[in-house]
């Protein structure tokens, strides 16, 4: 491993990624900490699994850099423990002669690994790639989809168009508005008052009638709905595929 020494002229931004480095070798730990700090990471270090667990209980981390070989609880055991409780990406440091441990680490949920000795640039790229993948997945999950699927039905939210096997299903304006409200929040209960219009405000029965009409359009058995279900005491919820 080449020298990792480095300095940073500017303070770190508030959104700088926070890495937890877990390695029982102080020299490696210190070099990694200084290098990653110089590359824009906030850094916390731990010399063993117990110290790492204590840090994890009190701080939030964006990624963990974890050595396989440590006294007491091994890196792989710690990786399993972390993944059981928290969805934090882990990059593992292994020796090139430890292919079985790399495989075991991947089976434990480790996101990537770097073999010792390694080039600092390679380590940095791997860490950034792991973080980028996580950000992409979060963005995709957060971004609202333009359509929802319910079995053979597809509802295009922007167009307000419902199709079954590519055939258009006719909707009234009220049915379209209701379905759009549900489709924008799939899996989230929506209370009756949020579904109300000026004509139905304070009239739960009127809303129930409109929901039943919509169910006839989207459910195989409207009396036993699969997608648009009642949430007792709260309202209704749409379960999309």
C-alpha positions, -999 to +999 in steps of 0.1 A: +000+000+000+014+033-010+015+063+013-019+077+021-008+109+038-027+140+028-039+174+040-070+194+033-068+231+028-106+238+031-131+228+058-154+199+050-189+208+037-218+199+060-229+171+036-195+154+034-199+116+036-190+101+070-169+070+069-162+046+098-128+030+095-124-003+115-089-018+116-068-030+144-036-017+128-031+018+141-007+028+113-031+017+085-060+033+104-043+066+107-031+067+071-065+058+058-081+085+080-058+112+069-061+103+032-099+100+032-102+133+051-080+150+025-104+136-001-135+151+014-147+125+039-156+130+076-138+102+094-143+082+126-120+053+134-122+022+156-096-003+165-119-033+170-155-044+166-165-033+201-153+003+195-170+002+161-203-009+177-201+019+202-196+045+174-225+030+154-248+034+184-240+071+187-233+083+152-247+081+117-224+069+089-226+068+052-202+039+047-180+015+067-145+005+057-139-027+075-108-050+079-115-087+078-088-098+102-093-084+137-089-098+172-121-109+189-151-103+167-139-106+131-147-082+103-171-106+087-190-112+120-192-074+125-205-070+089-233-095+096-242-076+128-243-043+110-264-055+081-289-071+105-297-038+121-287-010+097-286-005+060-251+009+058-229+001+028-197-018+038-164-020+019-141-047+032-103-048+033-089-083+026-056-100+018-053-112-018-047-147-004-081-148+013-106-156-016-129-176+008-131-147+031-141-123+003-168-147-007-180-150+029-180-113+033-201-108+002-225-135+015-227-115+047-239-084+028-207-066+022-211-042-008-175-044-021-140-052-011-104-040-017-075-064-016-043-055+003-020-040-007-041-015-026-037+018-044-053+047-025-070+059-057-086+025-062-099+026-026-113+061-031-130+052-064-146+021-048-159+040-018-173+068-041-189+042-064-206+025-035-220+058-023-231+067-058-250+035-062-268+041-029-277+076-038-290+064-072-312+038-055-325+063-030-333+088-058-351+061-078-371+051-048-380+087-039-389+097-075-425+093-081-433+069-110-455+082-139-475+050-137-488+023-113-496-013-121-524-033-107-524-068-123-534-063-159-542-026-153-519+003-158-527+038-147-508+067-162-508+094-136-500+125-157-525+115-185-551+102-160-554+072-183-563+037-171-557+007-194-564-030-191-543-051-215-537-019-236-574-013-238-587+020-223-609+017-193-634+047-192-632+067-160-654+096-148-635+128-139-641+120-102-628+085-106-598+098-124-591+123-096-595+097-069-572+072-087-546+099-093-546+107-055-540+071-046-515+065-074-493+093-062-491+077-028-492+039-033-490+020+000-499+051+020-533+054+038-553+084+027-580+097+050-615+104+039-612+141+044-583+142+020-604+126-006-634+149-001-646+175-026-669+204-020-698+181-028-687+154-004-672+173+025-684+158+058-702+131+039-683+098+044-711+078+028-707+098-005-670+091-006-676+054+001-700+053-028-674+068-051-647+044-039-671+015-046-676+028-081-639+030-087-634-005-073-657-018-100-633-005-126-601-019-110-610-049-090-619-084-102-641-088-071-651-053-058-666-068-026-632-084-018-607-057-031-571-066-036-557-032-047-580-005-032-585-015+003-602+000+034-580+010+063-603+009+093-605+042+111-582+059+086-596+058+051-583+039+020-550+027+006-539+016-029-516-014-031-499-013-065-477-041-080 
